[in-house]
Amino acid sequence: MVSYVDLKIDDEICANLKTWNYGENWPIVYVYYNATKAYVGETLDARERTIQHSKEGAFADFTNVLYMTKKTFNKSVILDMESNLIKHMGTEGTRTLINGNHGIINHNYFYKEAYEDDFKEIWNLLREKGIVSKSLIDIENSELYKYSPYKSLTSEQKDASYKILKKITEINNATQKSLVEVIGGAGTGKTILAVYLIKLISDIKSNLKVWNSIDDANDADIIEKLSKSLTGIEKIGFVVPMVQLRNTMKEIFKSINGLSEDMIYSPEEVVNESKFDVLIVDEAHRLYKRKHLPGAHIYAKFDKINKELMGDDFKGNEDDLTELDWIIRSSRIQVLFYDNLQEIRSTDIGSVRFDEICAPVLYDKIPLVSQMRCKGGTGYYEYVKKILDNNNVESKEYVKIDNYDLKVVDSVDDLYNRIKTYNDKLCKVVAGPGWSLEEDICIDNNVLHWGDDITSIHKIQGFDLDYAGVVFGKEVFYNKSTKRIEVNKKELKDSFTKSDGDDQMRRYILNIYLTLMTRGIHGTYVYAVDDDLREYLKEFFS
């Protein structure tokens, strides 16, 4: 059983701690709280840490503190418990968590899995005390949790965050270059890292001594030095091109201490603001160019902004500027999170033009490689990419994907029922461009309604799902002669798939299905309308 004391913060608190078996010289995790806010910490000496906090103004209005430990806990366990409490309380919502997000790293240690029940016991204790109210499963199945700035970073993400912060300080203080490009495939944690960085920079901007919360002395020293080089960074914006993801991010930022929904922008909104010091852009591959825009009113809006930015040079150069140009012209420093394999429509800028725009201002590129979303790992992502696009792939190249539920099913009814059994809003059936977004989908006499039963690529890109059910529509088929997946243009119903050639169109559509196949964290179920394609996929996904 977890041992705990729940004490009022008064003159007697240290004396009361002295009578507790673990009040001195023992690793403990603690939660300071009052009616509206909370703070999570860990220490090797509860009494000494309490004396320290009593001298800090930020703790003056807390009324209670809950100390927790167990005779089997050690420093590694306590660090993990602290990290888990911050992750969950940061988005739980009963109280505002005032912790920064710095230093929350995945801690690996001997027999870590044995302590999972201890964390559940600690969480249940917090629920009994009324400090939190939601269950762990409800929190972990929420979008707020999945994109929280309090998520633990992997070593790769932590190192990348330090590199990005270092590049920002160098640009801020010395160079004429202004842009850092973070490159990673689907599921490499780009959005999590982007949100983490905004929270970290915002805390630094607010003069919080963020390095004091970092357990590793070397990491703390790095962050302290970088923090002191960020002078003059005042206005920060987070650009999210897709409406659905942008709205989700606004809800998340609204709930996080030190962040605000007003920090979230569409690409066009940054042009109307005074110049930003830093713009961080998520899903930068979804920024618009002018060509193939969907509708005259969007052309008019696009041209109006271009004219404002180009002045007398606008006439005859209507196609010269893209939303990426707007972002560069509207900020001193840019951090772009980018994946060229998620270009899925002809309005996306495209990798060649993207590189041309970035080249004059590019300061550095930082890669993200490890697969963070799919439990099947980086091997799953590379395997799917190969199966979708490779010519003459033989079934002998089948790879077993461990720790991941992957299956091709024989009916859309089976697919839908598998997803429905999870009864989870983060488990969805998703589809590509083989149906009009204006009409319900009818497959084998099954009618699926957009939004209720099935979701389009335009609503799901950038999101994590627990399980994904992917429908390959009539617009793709397996050609037994060429031994590859090809496109039936007559069955394309989505106007976004216009392109400048068949090869480009095929690339967009395969990118769409690669994106859909890498949404699911724990598993992906697949149904293909084309019989030959379904049999082809069965050879590899079983």
Phi, psi and omega in degrees: 000143176288133176267139182210159166225136178245107191242147170285145180274100180212190184292341183267358190298318181292323177295320178294323178295326183295332180276348178278138184304332186247018185288342179222144172055047176207141180291125179224158171246146185219158177229113169279141181203158166222201186291338188236341185218168182211161176218134180250137177211175176219156181198162173265356180210101185299318184296314180294320180293325178295318177298318180299312181295330181296341180264359183256128184300329183295343182257005188294328185259010171285145182254333184221161172216133180253119179255137184219142175195189179202155184293342179268358183282144173230185184300317181297318180297315182297319177299320180292318178298317178300313181300316180294321178295317179297315180302316186278318180289335181297335180237003183290318169101344181296318175228150176284125178275127183263001177299149164283175181255003184289141175082006179273095185242150174296120180261122175255136180203167185301128174062038182302320185297338182291343184261004181298320179293330178295321178294320177299321179294318178298317181296318178296325176297317178297323177293318178299323181281351181079010179288324172231166181231335186271153176283159179299320183293324178294321179293312186289343176264014180257150177294328179300319180291317185293334182244017183294143174289355177266007179294145176293140177264147169283171177300321179296316180293319179300312180299320179296320180297321178293320179297315180297314180298320178296317179296321179298317180294322180294317177296318182298326189252348189218308197268165174271343176289154187227355194237134173244129181250122178256117189250126178199148179286178179302132175084010179271006173087027183295313183294318178301316180293321179299313180294319177303315182296319181296318177296315181297313180294322179297319178294319177297316179300330180275010177066025173283137179278077189297333183293339180292341181264003183262122187289320182285121186297322180293316178297318180298320180294319178299310183294322179299315181294317180293321181301320183285352177261004183262027178296142179090354176276106182242306186261117182240137177228151177242112183265125178234109186295325186272133186301312185299312180293325178297318179295321177297316180296325177297319178297320180294311183296327180297332186264357187254130178301127179092351177245165181212147176298340179290350178276352183264132184226150163277163180303321183289334183290333182292334183292329184275358181263163169293160191299137179276149170283315180224129169243122174258127187243117175270153178050049184296340176293348179261012175289144183280146156255177186282327188293138177067025177298144185274083174120144183298324182294328179285323174301315182298317179295317180299313182294325179298315179293316179301319180296320179297324182278326185263341180062231184293342180279000186292316187299125180085355181237032186302330183270002188288323185260145176238176176296333175295320176300318179302316183295316180296320181286344184258008185209155176281321185227137179234138172237113184252129174259120198220143174214108184292342178280000173252018168286119188233005183207160185289344176279345175295145188301321182093145189296322182294309179294323178302312180295323179297318181291320183287328191310312184294337184242002185290123178266319180194161173241138180234123183271149166239127188243316189293138178284120183257331186279296187285129178294345175288349175082185181299329179298323179296313181301312182294324180294313179299315180303318182292315183295321182290323192249343188283143174273147173056040176282131181261150182296338179295347179273011179304135179240132177280125179260111181281155173061027183213133182269107186229120184207140171265128182251166188262358178208152177292334177296316177298315179301310183296319181293324178297317180290320183295330183296336181283342176050048188223129181294345178261021169239119188221154166271132185231149185223158178268209190269024182274000179224151175288139178286353181267353185229153174296156179265133176239116179231121178049046179069008173263128179257122179245133183263132176302136178091312181277310186255332188213150186234143181272165176303328183288339179265342191249343183297132182096346182262154169264144170237150173291310174226141179241136170252113188257125177256116171275116187278188182290348181282352176234144179210161178263123180266111183292334181286313181272348181057048176204164177281130181233175187247135172259099187298332181296336183263004178283121183250348185266119184297340181292347184270009171305146178204179183261027178157159184295320180297318179295319179298315179300320180296316178302313186290321175294325175297322178301312183287329172297317178297315180293322182289347181245025175274327190281130179285310187259341181183162178222129174249142189232136169228130176246130179296319180287125184300315182295322178294320180298318180291322177299313182294328179298330180298334187245331184245090182225000000 
